[in-house]
Amino acid sequence: MKRRNFITAVSLTSVGVFVAKIVGAKGDSIIESSPNLGKEPNKPIIISTWNHGLTANKVAWKRMLMGNSSLDAVEFGVRVTESDPDNRSVGLGGLPDRDGNVTLDACIMDHESNCGSVAYLQEIENPISVARKVMEDTPHVMMVGKGAQDFAIEKGFVKKNLLTPEAKEEWMKWKRHKNIATPTINNENHDTIGMLAMDEKGNISGACTTSGWAYKLPGRVGDSPIIGAGLFIDNEIGGACATGMGEAVIRIAGSHTVVELMRQGHKPEEACKLAVKRIQKKHKDLKNLQVGFIAMNKMGEVGGYSVYSGFNYALKDKKNDKMVDAKYDLEW
């Protein structure tokens, strides 16, 4: 038998699929491969939304340097923001709903697509840790309201008044000057902290936590605790988080959309931009409709994009510890 032309494909690597076409004529060969072939992923790496992400990243980074997983890193990273009484949009100190109740939403997801979520949770300082307990200790993904609170107490969490004097004062001032029947759309107090981390093993996890829309109607839940909206991880591709007007994010399954766009070959920033464009297309009125996304792929490449100016994210890796101003479409 003489040599025949043949095609062989394939070895799966940490950076993607390597495809080689071997042409038998005179032993010549043509190699086609991923543009990332031969590159080492940038890991460990962490990104998180907004300025409060800088402090959260530091805690998450220390966890990973100690050998902890990306899941541990994102949980303990965002707990810092949840426990900050000076933050008005996450956890303790968050602004309440219309009736003065601080209600919290959070979700967490690991590299194996395990996930947990809590919504409309009250009097528990660290909803992200309750969400992890839902993920690890129950057959469920999401628990809400009193059921979520009862579950948290069973797991050893302690009830606490989350309405700080400062947040209460702001709420009472709002009541005196606003129509309390229906909250108005605004561009403030949507400052969810979403965090994505990739550890030394190349595993990506994410967390998202918020006190939600300030002075919202009681019972309102945004995108932050919804897997696929506020957060989504696919360890073969990467991860994404959303911040801003949750209703708009939910309508396009925002974070899942960003990850799927990366699956199609788009870099993180471009994937975020395309998701933002989709949101704009779905809304006739963009007044005060701020949404931002952050994303990370398996190479440790990151990016962000928002509808309006002003969105930024914190980046931490071996070379950087800084804020990055995301690109955007519209000026305020």
N, C-alpha and C positions, 0 to 999 in steps of 0.2 A: 504494500500500500504506500503510495506517495503521500506527502503531506497535503492535507486539505485545509482550505481556509476554515477558520473557526472563530467563534466569539466566546470569550469567557468573561463573566462578570462576577467583580465582586466581593470585596470584603467589607463588612460593616465596621466602621471605626467610630471613635468618639466624636468625630467632627462631621459624620455624615456617611453617605454611600459613595464608595470609590468604584468607578466603572472603567474597565480597561477593554479596549477593542484591539485584538491582536490580529494583524493581517499576515497570512502565511507567505505571500510572495517574497521570495529571497530573504525571508526572516525579518522583513521590515515590520514595524509596529507603530500604531498611533495611540496615544494615551489621551483619554478625555476624563477629566476629574473635576471635583468641586474646587472652586477658587480658594477654599479654606484648607485644601490638602496640604499637609505638612506644617500647618500652623498650630501652635499650642493655644488652647483656650485661656483667656484671661480670668484666672481664678486664684483664690476666692475673690468674690466681688459682691457688693451690695448697692442697691439703689432704693431710695424711698422718697415719697412726695413731700414737698414743701420744706421750709427752713427747719421745722422741728425734726426733720429727718437726720440732720447732722448729729445730734445727740443720740438719737435712736441707733444710727449706724455704728457709732462707737461701741455701744454695748453689744450689738449683734456681732461686730468684728471680733471683739474680745472672746465671745463665745466660740467662734470658729477657730480662732488661734489656739484655744484650749482643746481643740479636737471635737467640739460639738458639731452636730449636723446643721445644715441650713434651716431645717425646721425649728430647732432650738433657737437659732440665731434670730429668725424673724419673730418668733413668739416673744422672746425677752427684749428684743429691740423695740417693738411697738408698745410693750408694756410701759416703757419709760414715758412715752407720750400720753398713754392712758392715765398714768398716775401724776401727771403734771397739772396742778390746780390752776395754773395760769393759762392753760390752753383752753380756748372757748369752743372747740369743735370736736374734741375727743375725750371720752372718759370723764374722770373727776374734773369738775370745773366747766364741763360742757354746758352750753346754753340749753335750756329746757324746751319742751313743747309749749303749745299755747296755754296749757293749764298749769305750767310750772313744774312738770315732771321731767327729769333727765332720763331719757331712754336711749339705750346703746345697741349698736349693731356691729357684728364682727364676723369674719370668717378666716379660715386658715386652710392651706392645701399643701401637700407634700409631693415629692418626686414620683411617688407611686400612684398619684391621683386620689389618695385618701383625702377626705376633706370634712370639715366640721363648721357649723355656723350657729350663731344665736342672733335673734332679732327682738326688738322691743324689750330688752332686758333692763331691769331697774335695780338700783341699790347694790350693784356688784362692780367693784372698781376696775377689774381686768377681764372684760368680756372675751378677749382673745384667748385667754387660758381656759375659759369655759368652753369656747368653741373647740379647742383642742381636746378637751375631755369628751365632748360630744363625738368627735371623730374617733377617739381611741377606745372609749368605754361604752359606746352604744352602737346599735346597728343603724342609727339614723345619721342624717347629714345636718338637718336644721331643727332647732328647737326655739320656741318663741314665748314671750310674755311670762306669765306666772309659772308655767311649766319649766321654762328655762331657768328661772330664778330658783325654784324648788330643787331642780337638778343640781344647780351650782352649790346650794347650801348642803345638799347631801354629800357633795364632793369636798366639803370643807371650806368653801368660800364664805366670807363673812359679809353680812349686810352692812351697808354704809350709806350715809346721806351724801349724795354726789352733788347736790346743789350748793355750791359755795356761796358765801355772802356776796362776793363780787358778781357772780353770775345771776344771783337772785335780784340784785340791784338793777342790773341791765334788763332783766326780764320785766321787772315792775315799771321801769322807765318806758319800755316798749309798750306795755299795756296802757299806759297813760296817753300815748301818742299814736297808737296804731289801731286799725280795725281788727279786733280780736276774733271776729267771726271767721275770717279766712286769711291765712298768711299770704303775704305778697311775695312774688318771685324776686330774689335778689342775688347778687353775685358774692355775698359774704357767707361765712360760716358753713362752707362746704369743704373745709380743709381736712378731709379724711387723711389719715396716714396709711398709705399702702407701701409695702416693702417687699422687694424681691431679693433673694440671696442665692448665690451658687457657691457651694463649698469645694474643698480640695478634691473631692471625689467626682465633681462635676454634676452634683445633684442640685436641682433648683426647687426652692420652696417659696411660698408667699403668704403674706398676712395683710389684712385690711380691717381697720377699726375706726369707728366714728360715733359721735353723738347726733349726727344727722343735721337736717335742716333746722335752723333755729326757729322756734315758735311755730313749728309745724302742727298740723292737725293731729290730735292724739290718735295713735295707732298707725301713723304713717311709717313706712319702711322704705328706705332707698335701695341703691344698688350694692352698698358695701357688704352686706352679708350674703349676697346672692352669687354663688359660684357660677362663673361664666359672664357675669356683669361686672361686679366690682373687682373680681380676681379670677384668674385662670392660669393653671400650670399644665403644660405637657412637656415632660422631661426630655422627650425626643427633640423638641423644637425650642421651647423657652417658656417665658411667662410674661404676664401683663397685669397691671393694676390701673384702676380708674379713680378719678377724683372730680368733684364738681357736682353738677345737677344730676342726681341719681336717676330721675325719671327719664332723662334723655339717654343715659348710659344703658338702662334696662331695655329700652326700645330697640337697640341694635345688638344686645348681648355683647357689650363693648369689649371686655377683656378677652373673651373667646374669639371675637372677630379679629382682634390684633394678633393673637397667636396663630390663627388660621392664615392671616396675611403673611406672617413670617414663614409659615409652612410652604406657602406659594413661592417663597424666595425673596421676599422683601426684607430689607434691613429693619431693625427695631424702630428707628425714627420714621422711616417711610411707612411702616405698618401703622404706627400711631397716627400719622398724618392722614392716611386713607380712612381710618376709622373716624377721625374728626370730620373729614369731608362727608362721610356718610351721615353723621349726626346733623350736620348743617343742611344736607339735602332733605332730611326728614322733617325739618322744622321751618315753618313759614316765617316765624318771628324769632330772631336770634338775640333780641334785646336781653341783656343780662344773663344769657345762657352760656355759662362758662363750664367747659368740660376739658379735662386734661388726662392724657394717658402716659404711662411709662412702660417700657418693655425691655426685656433682656433675652438674648438668644444663647444657644449652647456654646458659642465661642466667647461668651462674656462681653459681647458687643451690646451697648445699651442706647436708649434714645427716649425722647419724649416729644409730645406735641399737644397744643391746646387750641381751643377756638379763639380765645382772646389772649392778649399779652398778660404777663404777670405770673404765669405758672413757672415754677422751678422745681428741681429735684436734687436730692443729695446723693453724691457718688462717693463710694469708698472702695478702693482696691489697694494694691501694693504701692502704687505711685500717687494716688489721689485721695484727698479728703476735702471735698469742695461742693459748692452749689453750682448747678448748671441751669442757665436760663433756657427754657424750652422754646423752640420755634413756635410760631402761631400764625393765624390767618388775619385776625382783626385787632385793632387797637381799641382800648376802652374809650 
